[in-house]
Amino acid sequence: MVVELNRITKRFGEVLANDAIDIRIHSGEVLALLGENGAGKSTLMKILYGVHRPDDGEILIDGVPVRFGEPSDARSAGIGMVFQDFSLVQAMTVADNLMLASSRTGWWTGPGSRARGDAVRALMAAAPEGRPGSRVCDLAVGEQQLVELSRVLESHAQLIILDEPTSVLTPAEMERLYVRVRGFAAEGRAIVLITHKMDDVLACATRVCVLRHGRRVYDADMGTTSREQLVDHFIGDDALPDPLGAPLFGKARLEVRGLAGNREDERVGPIDFSLAPGEILGVAGVSGNSQQLLGGLLAGLVAPSQGEVLLDGESVHAGRFSRERIGFVPEQPRLNGVALNLDLATNLALKRIGTLPWLDPLRTDPRGAGDLLERFDVRPADPRLRAGTLSGGNLQKLVLARELGASCELVVACYPTMGLDLGATWFVHRQLHMQAAAGACVVWFSEDLDELLASTHRIAVLTKGRFAGMVRADQADRRQIGLWMAGAS
């Protein structure tokens, strides 16, 4: 099978999602469709799968033009797609979900039926450890994804589209998926892997196509390209993170003395440390060790049970303390950092919620909000849009624009790059480095040790709510950090 997409163009209102894109897909290859969030990857493949119709361009299969009015047309042509958001019925069994998707279901679909047997065999082909009698709600995320994949295999698809398949998988589940993807290609199927992760591309792709701002900017066999070339095409002319500058050692700017606190079943402390102006402290640790609680305590959002946090000698928990002196980037901004039903201008003004709203320049001068959105590369940069319409990466940039739009004295960033593509990740790094260069103290929480080693001055390991150890990043021993994470000395 050879599938050709010729000059595919798609608009949604004023947004040009796909701009005259040409792509060829061949049997037996794994094509990685790489690009930042919002680059047009999913839209392009949804056109191929019949979810959207192109405004211009054509699709050919083995040289014959085709038109797909709906996904069933694409499935009939041998194309299957596993979406990022699963479509399984949680209360039903795996086998019953497979029956719902089968186009060959007869009048009898119970135990012993031919249709059910075919569906279960497809499940076993994708996941030998599959549990056809289990309810979907009892399965892990990786197992649910395999059920979705089995539904596509059961339809005998010769071209399989996987939309961000590793976004919610554990490392072990990712490795198993990579093995299966390579196996499907060896069987002669064509695989399109939609991703914004370089690791996905390097793990199993035979060819890569890079989209940026709705256009195809690069297409090459993996044997003829390098990671560096892919990065260059991925981010285009965007600036790399500023180099990590040296802190202004001398009098400490941030002092944490005997800090302790608790919330429900979380406990922190006692913790002691200090940071000089411009110093970045990375906080590493396995998830679930009270990182969120410590972040809230440092930012003055949670009252401590004992101890204090002093910024230039003033307690961040004092009633008179100005909230504008601290930039707080919470974990999972969609849940914790924005008001999805409010417009972008209002979200930008939330940091000054205690001031008189009619005096807030971001509410009285929409141009000011628009300029801030543009400076932080929020797309679209329209202050009137609801925050809920933005992608995850753009929501993170919206939070950064609000929290770091002006110079801060302290920045507390909780997993600020989680789930972001490479370009957005580097943008976040650059903003945090710029704040440090201006003299702010930065506390940066992350589970990505490589990120902290490259972007911070010191690394502390949080275990069971306490610092198990602290070391300079340029002198860090990975084995020792691993022992601290595991609770060993």
Secondary structure, DSSP 8 states (H G I E B T S, - for coil): -EEEEEEEEEEETTEEEEEEEEEEEETT-EEEEE--TTSSHHHHHHHHTTSS--SEEEEEETTEEE--SSHHHHHHTTEEEE-SS----TTSBHHHHHHHH-TT--S--STT-HHHHHHHHHHHHH-TT--TTSBGGGS-HHHHHHHHHHHHHHTT-SEEEEESTTTT--HHHHHHHHHHHHHHHHTT-EEEEEES-HHHHHHH-SEEEEEETTEEEEEEEGGG--HHHHHHHHHTT------------SS-SEEEEEEEEEETTEEEEEEEEEE-TT-EEEEE--TTSSHHHHHHHHTTSS--SEEEEEETTEETTSTT--GGGEEEE-SSHHHHT--TTSBHHHHHHGGGTTS-GGG-HHHH-HHHHHHHHHHTT-SS--TTSBGGGS-HHHHHHHHHHHHHSS--SEEEEESTTTT--HHHHHHHHHHHHHHHHTT-EEEEE-S-HHHHHHH-SEEEEEETTEEEEEEEGGG--HHHHHHHHTT--
